[in-house]
Amino acid sequence: MMKIQKPFLFAFLLILSAGMIMGLSGDQTESEKKAPQGKSTGQPDYGDKMNYSQLPDENGWAVMAVYPNLVADDWACYEPGLIKGIRFWGAWLDDNTGDIDSFSIKIYSDVPADPPSIPYGHPGDLLWEKEISTIIANPMPYSPHQGWYYPATSEFDSDNHRLYFQYDVNLLEADWFIQEPFTIYWLLITAHVDNPVETKWGWLSSIDYGYDNAVWKTSDWYELYAPPSFEDIMDMSFIVADSIFDDTCSLQNPGDFNYDGNINVGDMVNLLAYLVDDGLPPLVPANADANTDCCISLLDFYFLNESIFGGGPDPDSCTCVNPTPCQCTIGDANDDNEVNVGDAVFLINYTFKGGPAPQALCNGDANSDCTINIGDAVYIVNYAFKGGPSPNDCCLWIDICGPL
């Protein structure tokens, strides 16, 4: 199948902006609004496997937690068991995403509040610690706004960033933590970032509240209260689990390129721009794989078009977390986003007259035999003038010839 030409892309975007495609004016059509059940980009259903959970506040605060800044929060265990996985959420100052070398994760005993000598609960003895460099990081849907708070200086910015991440840590069996019933523990998470001067990571606050307030530390522990009034209590977002996090597709919603929880023409526009016009890549790669063939190509655009406007099937659940991007137009030897006789001429010049080579093997290999020769020029002439078959889709070419 031929790649869509750039002029078509510009026309398509223009039509969309003018509201001329069905369902763009007034209320959305049912087909436009559809987001298949079970594939919401909101929080997954955690079931019964979680021992304790405090979910993230999409409009909350990212609290500075780059070493040596320490932040901790508590949880209560009511049944004996093992902690095999830890999930938490965080964000970057100004959406300036950096590189995390590792997380220091520690579990402490509880020092309960006993006013006036101990005005609030805080961590006590260190019970367990691990330096974690193997981390599963998944971007979450853009939030309306989130704040940034640096307790050590009392600096805050109430509308600082929109992107936040979910981090999953699966512990090796030898590192599982045994928790005792009717016991309060404290969890501390600190990030070690590659460039702490330029990039700052913060632990995200929670919509849920547990026992004591979260705390932060310089030389001593202090209670955390949310800006700007510093009167509202603050707890941090995390889950401690008695099983590993194996739901690798929990954040994926194939077809929802924009990652806004809906599958509609906006996803078509951005997918098309990504494939043929150097548009922004998808935030979650699997969401661009609408037809769930583990490859991102124009076939996904055509699938979405049929699904939204032609009564075709909804995108299915995700099949692979990292599908292969395939942004090559097979047969487009001269790289003008069209497959026509000009490409045949280009290939003849390359083959017999020492002309420039196609940008990539896939561009010149019109007949998908994994080489570039006169056979490709003949194939294009047959396609252009004699009703012969079109060059293969990029994903099929990869299946035949291997990676781009």
N, C-alpha and C positions, 0 to 999 in steps of 0.2 A: 504494500500500500504506500502511495506516495506521501511524502511529508507535505504538510500544508505550507503554502507559500507565504512569505512575509506580507505581501500586499493583502492577502486574505486575512491575516492576523490583524492588521491595522483596521481593515474594514469591519471585522468582527468586533473589535474593541469599540469602534465608533458606534456601531449599531447598539451595542449594549449600553453605552453611555447615554444614548438617546432614548433608551427604554423601548426599543422596537421589537425585542424578542419577547415572545409570549411569557406573561407572568411578571414582567418587570415593572409594570405600572400598577398602582393600587396594591391590594393584598397579594401575598405570595400564593402561587398555586400549590395544590397538595403535592405535586411532583417536585416542586422547588423546595418545599419545606422538609422533605423526607430525610430523616436520618435513621437508618435501620436500627431497630431495637436491639439492645445488647451491645451496641457499638458507640455509645455516647462517649464523648471525650471528657466527661466529668469523672468523678471518683469511681473506680471500680467497686463491685460488691465484694467485700473482703471475707464474707462468710463467717464461720466460727473459728477460723484458725488463729485469729489475733488474740493475744493476751491483753493488750492494752493499746488504745489508739487515741491520738489527738490530731485531728485532721487540719490541714492548712487553711488559713484565712486569706482568701484571694485579695482582700482589701486590707491586709494586715501590715505588719512591720517586719522587715529583715533586720535582725539585730547583729551587729558586727561580731563575727566569730572567727576572724583570722588570728592565728597564734601571734602574740601571747594573750589575746583577748579570750576569756573563758566564759561560757554560758552553759547553764545546766538547768534541768527540770526533773521533776519527780514523777513516779508512778507507783501504784500499789498493786502488789501481787496477792491474789486470794487463793490460788491453787498452785501446788508445786508443779514445776515443769522446766523445760529447757528453752532458752532463747537461742534460736538458730538464725534469725534474720532481723535486721533493723532497717526501717524505712524512715526517711526524714525529708524535709523540703527546705530549699534555700534559694537565694537570689543574689545578684551582683549589683553593687553600687552603680547607678546610672546605666544599667543594662550593659556595662562594659565587661563582657564575659571573659574571664581569664582561664588559666589552666590550674587544676588542683593536682598537686603531687600526691597528697594523701590526706586522710582524715584521722585525727586522734580521737578515738571513741573510748570513753571510760565509764565505769559503773561504780558508784559510791554507796556506802551505807547512809542512813538518814540520821541527822541531828535534829530531833523534833524541837519545835518552838516551846520555850519555857520562860515567858516574860516574868520579870523584866530582864533577866540575865541573858536569855536567848530570845530576842524579839520575834524571830521568824525561823522556820526550818531551812536547812541548807545541807549540802553534802558533808559527809563525815569521812570515814576511812575508805581508802581506795580498795575495791574488791576485785576489779577486773579491768584490763586495758589492752587495746590492740591498735596498732598503726595499720590502717586499711588503705591500700593503694589500688585494689581491684574493686571498682565501684561501677554500678550500672546507673547512668544518669539519663533521665528522660525529660525533655522539655514539656511543660504543662501549657494549657491554653493561656493566651494572653489575658491578664487580669485588667480590669478598668484602671486601677492604679494601686501601687503599693508604696509604703513609706520605708525610709531608711533611718535607723536609729543607732547611734554610737554612744553607749552608756557612759564610757569613761570620760567623755567630754560633754555629755548632754546635748550633743548636736543631733539634729534630726531634719529630715526633709519628707514632708507628708505625701508628696507626689513625685516619687523618684524614679520608679521603674515599672515595667509591665510584665517582664518575662521572669518566670521562676521554674525551678527544676525539682524533680523527684529523684531521690538518691536511694538505691537499694543496695544493702550490704548483706550478702549471704556468707555466713560464717562456716569455716571448716569444722568438721565434727570435733576435732581436738580443742576448738576454741569456744564451743557452746557454753553458755553461762547457765548455771543451775540457780533458779530462783526459788526461794522458800515462801510458803503461804503466809499470809497476814504480815507481810513485810513491805516497807516502803524503801524504794531505791531511787537513786538519782542518776540521770544520764547526762554526760557531758560530751559535746561534739565541738571540735575545733578543726578548722581547715588550715592546711599548709599549702599556700598557693605559690606558683612559680615566680610571680612578680608582685610581692605584697605592697610595693610602693604604688604601682599603677592600678592594681585590681584588688577590690575588697569584696569578700564573700560574707553573707549574713544568713543566719539560721532564721527561718520564717516562723512567725507567731501562729497560734492556733485559734480556731473558732471554738474549741473546747477548753474547759478549765478543769484541772484535776484537783490536786490537794493544795500544797503550798504554791505560792508564786514561783515562777522561774527566777533564777538568780544569776548575777554576773560577778566577776571577781577581778580585782587588781591585786591588792595585798590581802583583802578580806572579802567575804561574800556580802553582796547587797541585793535587795529585792528589786525585781524589774517591774516598772510601771510604765504604761504606754504614754507617749507624747500625745498631744501637747500639754495636757493638764497634769500628767504624771500622777493621776489618781486611779486610773483604770488598771485592774490587774492584768498581767500578761503571762501566758503560758506558751510553750513552744510546740511545734508540730512534729510528731514522731509516732511510730508504731514499733512495738517490740513483738516479735512473732515466734510461735513455737514450731514454725516450719519455714523452709526457705521460700523466697519469692520466685516462683516459676511461671507467673502469669506474664510472660514477655509480650503478649499482645494486648494487655489490659489498657494501654494508652492509644492503641491504634484504631483508626476509623477510616478504612480505605475509601477514597473518593473525597474525603474532607480535606482537600489540599490546604485550605486556609486555616484549618484547625480551629474553627469557631463553633463546632458542634452541629453544623448543618451541611447538607450536601446540595449545592445549587449552582447556578451559572457562574457565580463568583469563583468557584473552584475550577470550572472549565477555563475561565479567562486566565487565571494564574498558572494553571497547568500548561496551557498552550504557550504562554509567554516564556515559561521556563524551558520548554522543549525547543522552541524555534527562534526565540528572540533574546536569549541571555537574561531571562527573568530570574527573580529570586528563587532559590531552591525551596522545597517544602520543609517546614519546621520539623515534621515527623515523616521520614522517607516513606514508610509504609502507607501513609495516607494518599500519596500520589499514585499508588498502584491500584487503581480502581477495579481492574479486572482480575486482580490477585494472581497474576502469573509470575510474580517475583521479578518483574522487569518494568521499568517506567518508560513508556513510549507513547506515540500518538494513538496506539490502540486503546490506551486508557482514556484519552480524550474522546474518541469515538464511542467508547463504552458509556461514559458519562452522558454524552449527548443522547444516546438511545435511552438511557435510564431516566433522564429528566424529562425529555421531550417526546420520546418515541414509545413510551410504555414498556421499555426493556426492563430487565431484572435489576434489583438493587445491587450495589456492591456487596460482596460477601465479606465474611470476617477475615481478618488478616492471616496470611499464610507464611509470610516471612517478614522479619522486622526491618531488614536492610535490603530492599530490592535493588537490582542493578539499574542505574540510570542509563538510558540509551538515547542519546541526543544526536545520533548520526543519521543522515538521510542516505540510504543505500542507493547508489547510482548517481548521486549528485557530485560528479567528479570535479566540477568547477566551483562548487560551494556557493551557489547562488540561491539555494533553497528551492530549486526546481529540478525535475528530471526531464530533460528534453534533448533534442538533437545537438544542442550546444555541448552537452556532456560527452556525446559520442565523438564530436570533433576534438574536444579536449583530450580524450583518451587516445585518439589516433595520433595527435601531436605528441603526446607523452610517449606512446609506444614506438613510433617510427621516426620522430623528428627531434627527440631530445627535449621536448617541452617540459614544463613544470609537472611535478607529480601531484596527484590528488592529495588533499590535506591528510587523509587517513586511508588505510586499506579499505575500510567499510564504504567510504565515499565512492571509490572507483570500482569496487567489486559488484557490479550490477547483477551478475548472474549467480552470486553467492557460491562460487567455487573456491573461495578463499585465496584467489590470486587476481592480479590485474593484468589483462592482456586484451588482444583484439576481440576476443569473444564477448567482453563486456560492452564494447562499442556496438557490436552486432546486436546484442540483446536489447540495448537502448533503442536502436533504430527500429527493431521489430516491435517494441513496445510503443514507440512514438508514432509509427506510420502504418503498422500492419495489424494492430489489435493484439499484439502479443502480451504475455503476462507482465504485470508490473514488477519492479524489484521488490524483494522481500521487505517486511517490516524489520526494523533494527533488532528487536528482541529475537526474532527467528534467525537473523544473521548471526547473532551471538551464539545461539544454540548450535549452529552449523560450524562456525569458524572460531569460536572462542571469544574471550574478552576483547573489548575495543583497544 
